Every structure is written in structure tokens, then in C-alpha cells.
Amino acid sequence: MNKNHILKMLIASVMAVSFMGTISSGTEAVDESKWDKAGKEVKEAADAVADATKDSSQEAWQKTKEGSGELYEKAKDESAELWDKTKETSGETWDTIKVESFEAWEKSKEESIKIYEKTKEKIHDVTAPDPGEGNPDPAE
């Protein structure tokens, strides 16, 4: 039987004993010492159930505290490992981005210089005086 069922039976017994003691009439001979003895036994049993319940709850609480402490430590360790991996990966990613960005910048700069030079030559060709129209050849 579970503890709650036993406790309910004890409470019902105490109530029955109390009730029987109050409804006993003068015509029935009731041995008060037996009722007193029964009441004390029921009270002792109820106290024992209460003590056992208290002990069980304290044991359960201790186990819960130990279990949650272990879970906390495990979660803390795993979080630290995950954070270290995140930092490491972030550092590697940053280094890769830095190198690739620099390379892309250098390539972009080289291409820009080539485009500038070609554009400058075309502008010069378009704006330079034509040597055949009476203008001296600047190369001479």
C-alpha cells in the first residue's frame, strides 16, 4: 500500500474511534481504557507514518539536489567546450576572411589601375590634336 492510503486509513480509524467514544450511551458498557489505548496506538501509528513521510521527502530532496548539481556541472562543462569551439572557429573564419578580403582588394586595385590606364589612353587619343591637319607630330 502506498503512504497516502495508509495515512487515510489511520485518519479514518482515529475519527471512528472518536466518534464511537462520543456516541456510546450509558446503557452500553464501554471500557474507556481500551478506547484510550486504541487512540494512543492510532496516534503513534499516525506519528510513525508522518516521520516516515518526512524522512522519505528529505531523502528525495537530497537526491534531487545531487542530481541537479551533477546536471549543472555537466551543462557548464559542455557549454565551456562549445564556447571554446565557437571561439576557435570564429578565429579561423576571421583569418580566412581577412586573407581573402585582402586578396580581393589587391585584385580589384590591379584591375582598377588597368582600367584607368586604358581609359587615360583612350581619352588622350580622342583629345590629342590630329598631326595630319597641319599640327606638328608631338612625337617628333
GROMACS elastic network, one bead per residue, 0.5 to 0.9 nm:
[ bonds ]
;  ai    aj funct       b0    kb
    1     4     6  0.83614   500
    1     5     6  0.64739   500
    1     6     6  0.68277   500
    2     5     6  0.55110   500
    2     6     6  0.65548   500
    2     7     6  0.88367   500
    3     6     6  0.51853   500
    3     7     6  0.61268   500
    3     8     6  0.86347   500
    3    49     6  0.74605   500
    3    52     6  0.89052   500
    3    53     6  0.75379   500
    4     7     6  0.50542   500
    4     8     6  0.61541   500
    4     9     6  0.86411   500
    5     8     6  0.51416   500
    5     9     6  0.62553   500
    5    10     6  0.86982   500
    6     9     6  0.50987   500
    6    10     6  0.62183   500
    6    11     6  0.86632   500
    6    46     6  0.88774   500
    6    49     6  0.79381   500
    7    10     6  0.51102   500
    7    11     6  0.61942   500
    7    12     6  0.85636   500
    7    46     6  0.68062   500
    7    49     6  0.68179   500
    7    50     6  0.83052   500
    8    11     6  0.51119   500
    8    12     6  0.60736   500
    8    13     6  0.85301   500
    9    12     6  0.50592   500
    9    13     6  0.61018   500
    9    14     6  0.86596   500
   10    14     6  0.61944   500
   10    15     6  0.85864   500
   10    42     6  0.65390   500
   10    43     6  0.82870   500
   10    45     6  0.74197   500
   10    46     6  0.62354   500
   11    14     6  0.51211   500
   11    15     6  0.61744   500
   11    16     6  0.85330   500
   11    42     6  0.84011   500
   11    46     6  0.76555   500
   12    15     6  0.51063   500
   12    16     6  0.60610   500
   12    17     6  0.85490   500
   13    17     6  0.60498   500
   13    18     6  0.85261   500
   13    39     6  0.87852   500
   13    42     6  0.72575   500
   14    17     6  0.50894   500
   14    18     6  0.61563   500
   14    19     6  0.84978   500
   14    38     6  0.87811   500
   14    39     6  0.66150   500
   14    42     6  0.63368   500
   14    43     6  0.75804   500
   15    18     6  0.50626   500
   15    19     6  0.59628   500
   15    20     6  0.84297   500
   16    20     6  0.58955   500
   16    21     6  0.83862   500
   17    20     6  0.51701   500
   17    21     6  0.61425   500
   17    22     6  0.87446   500
   17    35     6  0.71429   500
   17    38     6  0.77708   500
   17    39     6  0.67808   500
   18    21     6  0.51552   500
   18    22     6  0.63818   500
   18    23     6  0.88496   500
   18    35     6  0.87533   500
   18    39     6  0.80782   500
   19    22     6  0.52092   500
   19    23     6  0.62734   500
   19    24     6  0.86477   500
   20    23     6  0.53228   500
   20    24     6  0.61124   500
   21    24     6  0.55993   500
   21    30     6  0.83171   500
   21    32     6  0.83037   500
   21    35     6  0.73741   500
   22    25     6  0.82664   500
   24    27     6  0.82101   500
   24    28     6  0.66939   500
   24    29     6  0.82876   500
   24    30     6  0.71693   500
   25    28     6  0.56672   500
   25    29     6  0.80108   500
   25    30     6  0.85111   500
   26    29     6  0.68886   500
   26    30     6  0.84924   500
   30    33     6  0.87558   500
   30    34     6  0.83572   500
   30    35     6  0.82198   500
   31    34     6  0.55866   500
   31    35     6  0.67860   500
   31    36     6  0.89095   500
   32    35     6  0.50927   500
   32    36     6  0.60360   500
   32    37     6  0.84512   500
   33    37     6  0.59731   500
   33    38     6  0.84752   500
   34    37     6  0.50146   500
   34    38     6  0.60381   500
   34    39     6  0.84748   500
   35    38     6  0.50152   500
   35    39     6  0.59898   500
   35    40     6  0.85220   500
   36    39     6  0.50660   500
   36    40     6  0.61844   500
   36    41     6  0.86342   500
   37    40     6  0.51665   500
   37    41     6  0.62224   500
   37    42     6  0.86593   500
   38    41     6  0.50751   500
   38    42     6  0.61412   500
   38    43     6  0.85276   500
   39    42     6  0.51443   500
   39    43     6  0.60933   500
   39    44     6  0.85793   500
   40    44     6  0.60728   500
   40    45     6  0.85284   500
   41    44     6  0.50570   500
   41    45     6  0.61189   500
   41    46     6  0.85556   500
   42    45     6  0.50273   500
   42    46     6  0.61018   500
   42    47     6  0.85396   500
   43    46     6  0.50253   500
   43    47     6  0.60885   500
   43    48     6  0.85309   500
   44    47     6  0.50244   500
   44    48     6  0.60977   500
   44    49     6  0.86243   500
   45    48     6  0.50054   500
   45    49     6  0.62225   500
   45    50     6  0.86223   500
   46    49     6  0.50798   500
   46    50     6  0.61818   500
   46    51     6  0.86352   500
   47    51     6  0.61390   500
   47    52     6  0.85667   500
   48    51     6  0.50764   500
   48    52     6  0.61055   500
   48    53     6  0.84947   500
   49    52     6  0.50770   500
   49    53     6  0.60419   500
   49    54     6  0.85256   500
   50    53     6  0.50556   500
   50    54     6  0.61272   500
   50    55     6  0.86408   500
   51    54     6  0.50171   500
   51    55     6  0.61571   500
   51    56     6  0.85662   500
   52    55     6  0.50552   500
   52    56     6  0.60747   500
   52    57     6  0.85221   500
   53    56     6  0.50847   500
   53    57     6  0.60836   500
   53    58     6  0.85720   500
   54    57     6  0.51742   500
   54    58     6  0.62048   500
   54    59     6  0.86770   500
   55    58     6  0.51549   500
   55    59     6  0.62252   500
   55    60     6  0.86192   500
   56    59     6  0.51159   500
   56    60     6  0.61209   500
   56    61     6  0.85419   500
   57    60     6  0.50028   500
   57    61     6  0.60575   500
   57    62     6  0.86117   500
   58    62     6  0.61885   500
   58    63     6  0.86492   500
   59    62     6  0.51171   500
   59    63     6  0.62464   500
   59    64     6  0.85615   500
   60    63     6  0.51415   500
   60    64     6  0.60876   500
   60    65     6  0.86278   500
   61    65     6  0.61387   500
   61    66     6  0.85948   500
   62    65     6  0.51222   500
   62    66     6  0.61566   500
   62    67     6  0.85112   500
   63    66     6  0.51084   500
   63    67     6  0.59866   500
   63    68     6  0.84733   500
   64    67     6  0.50979   500
   64    68     6  0.60122   500
   64    69     6  0.84166   500
   65    68     6  0.52228   500
   65    69     6  0.60149   500
   65    70     6  0.85974   500
   66    69     6  0.51035   500
   66    70     6  0.62328   500
   66    71     6  0.86605   500
   67    70     6  0.51772   500
   67    71     6  0.62182   500
   67    72     6  0.85961   500
   68    72     6  0.60257   500
   68    73     6  0.86095   500
   69    72     6  0.50339   500
   69    73     6  0.62429   500
   69    74     6  0.86118   500
   70    73     6  0.51931   500
   70    74     6  0.61658   500
   70    75     6  0.85743   500
   71    74     6  0.50988   500
   71    75     6  0.60391   500
   71    76     6  0.84529   500
   72    75     6  0.51458   500
   72    76     6  0.60221   500
   72    77     6  0.86044   500
   73    76     6  0.50138   500
   73    77     6  0.61558   500
   73    78     6  0.85873   500
   74    77     6  0.51846   500
   74    78     6  0.61555   500
   74    79     6  0.84904   500
   75    78     6  0.51269   500
   75    79     6  0.59497   500
   75    80     6  0.85304   500
   76    79     6  0.51032   500
   76    80     6  0.61959   500
   76    81     6  0.87087   500
   77    80     6  0.51504   500
   77    81     6  0.63031   500
   77    82     6  0.86475   500
   78    81     6  0.50813   500
   78    82     6  0.61024   500
   78    83     6  0.85307   500
   79    82     6  0.50252   500
   79    83     6  0.60270   500
   79    84     6  0.85576   500
   80    83     6  0.50487   500
   80    84     6  0.61697   500
   80    85     6  0.86553   500
   81    84     6  0.51281   500
   81    85     6  0.62662   500
   81    86     6  0.85873   500
   82    85     6  0.51227   500
   82    86     6  0.60974   500
   82    87     6  0.86306   500
   83    87     6  0.61298   500
   83    88     6  0.85414   500
   84    87     6  0.51377   500
   84    88     6  0.61197   500
   84    89     6  0.85647   500
   85    88     6  0.50419   500
   85    89     6  0.60196   500
   85    90     6  0.83496   500
   86    89     6  0.51819   500
   86    90     6  0.59111   500
   86    91     6  0.84681   500
   87    90     6  0.50347   500
   87    91     6  0.60670   500
   87    92     6  0.86144   500
   88    91     6  0.51653   500
   88    92     6  0.62730   500
   88    93     6  0.85718   500
   89    92     6  0.50967   500
   89    93     6  0.59956   500
   89    94     6  0.84585   500
   90    93     6  0.50011   500
   90    94     6  0.59942   500
   90    95     6  0.85349   500
   91    94     6  0.50601   500
   91    95     6  0.61535   500
   91    96     6  0.86135   500
   92    95     6  0.51128   500
   92    96     6  0.62063   500
   92    97     6  0.86064   500
   93    96     6  0.51076   500
   93    97     6  0.61139   500
   93    98     6  0.85294   500
   94    97     6  0.50652   500
   94    98     6  0.60431   500
   94    99     6  0.86565   500
   95    98     6  0.50707   500
   95    99     6  0.62693   500
   95   100     6  0.85930   500
   96    99     6  0.52535   500
   96   100     6  0.60481   500
   96   101     6  0.83133   500
   97   100     6  0.51590   500
   97   101     6  0.57312   500
   97   102     6  0.83381   500
   98   101     6  0.51798   500
   98   102     6  0.61021   500
   98   103     6  0.86049   500
   99   102     6  0.52027   500
   99   103     6  0.62017   500
   99   104     6  0.86064   500
  100   103     6  0.50340   500
  100   104     6  0.60367   500
  100   105     6  0.84642   500
  101   104     6  0.50144   500
  101   105     6  0.60081   500
  101   106     6  0.85553   500
  102   106     6  0.61428   500
  102   107     6  0.85908   500
  103   106     6  0.51273   500
  103   107     6  0.61767   500
  103   108     6  0.85033   500
  104   107     6  0.51225   500
  104   108     6  0.59869   500
  104   109     6  0.84642   500
  105   108     6  0.50254   500
  105   109     6  0.59957   500
  105   110     6  0.85868   500
  106   109     6  0.50345   500
  106   110     6  0.61907   500
  106   111     6  0.86264   500
  107   110     6  0.51325   500
  107   111     6  0.61769   500
  107   112     6  0.85113   500
  108   111     6  0.51496   500
  108   112     6  0.60354   500
  108   113     6  0.86262   500
  109   112     6  0.50318   500
  109   113     6  0.62253   500
  109   114     6  0.87417   500
  110   113     6  0.51649   500
  110   114     6  0.63606   500
  110   115     6  0.87443   500
  111   114     6  0.50991   500
  111   115     6  0.62059   500
  111   116     6  0.85355   500
  112   115     6  0.51077   500
  112   116     6  0.60265   500
  112   117     6  0.85841   500
  113   117     6  0.61285   500
  113   118     6  0.86468   500
  114   117     6  0.51693   500
  114   118     6  0.62301   500
  114   119     6  0.85141   500
  115   118     6  0.51953   500
  115   119     6  0.59885   500
  115   120     6  0.84222   500
  116   119     6  0.50941   500
  116   120     6  0.59593   500
  116   121     6  0.85926   500
  117   120     6  0.50450   500
  117   121     6  0.62157   500
  117   122     6  0.86743   500
  118   121     6  0.51420   500
  118   122     6  0.62350   500
  118   123     6  0.86139   500
  119   122     6  0.51152   500
  119   123     6  0.60948   500
  119   124     6  0.85056   500
  120   123     6  0.51333   500
  120   124     6  0.61052   500
  120   125     6  0.85885   500
  121   124     6  0.50315   500
  121   125     6  0.60835   500
  121   126     6  0.85693   500
  122   125     6  0.50048   500
  122   126     6  0.60968   500
  122   127     6  0.85311   500
  123   126     6  0.51206   500
  123   127     6  0.60165   500
  123   128     6  0.82807   500
  124   127     6  0.52101   500
  124   128     6  0.56029   500
  125   128     6  0.55047   500
  125   129     6  0.85075   500
  126   129     6  0.83220   500
  127   130     6  0.89063   500
  128   131     6  0.88589   500
  129   132     6  0.87942   500
  129   133     6  0.83561   500
  129   135     6  0.69969   500
  129   136     6  0.88703   500
  129   137     6  0.87093   500
  130   133     6  0.60426   500
  130   134     6  0.81762   500
  130   135     6  0.66657   500
  130   136     6  0.85689   500
  130   137     6  0.80445   500
  131   134     6  0.63795   500
  131   136     6  0.54980   500
  131   138     6  0.78450   500
  132   135     6  0.64781   500
  132   136     6  0.79574   500
  132   137     6  0.81176   500
  133   136     6  0.85247   500
  135   138     6  0.86256   500
  136   139     6  0.86212   500
  136   140     6  0.77799   500
  137   140     6  0.56501   500
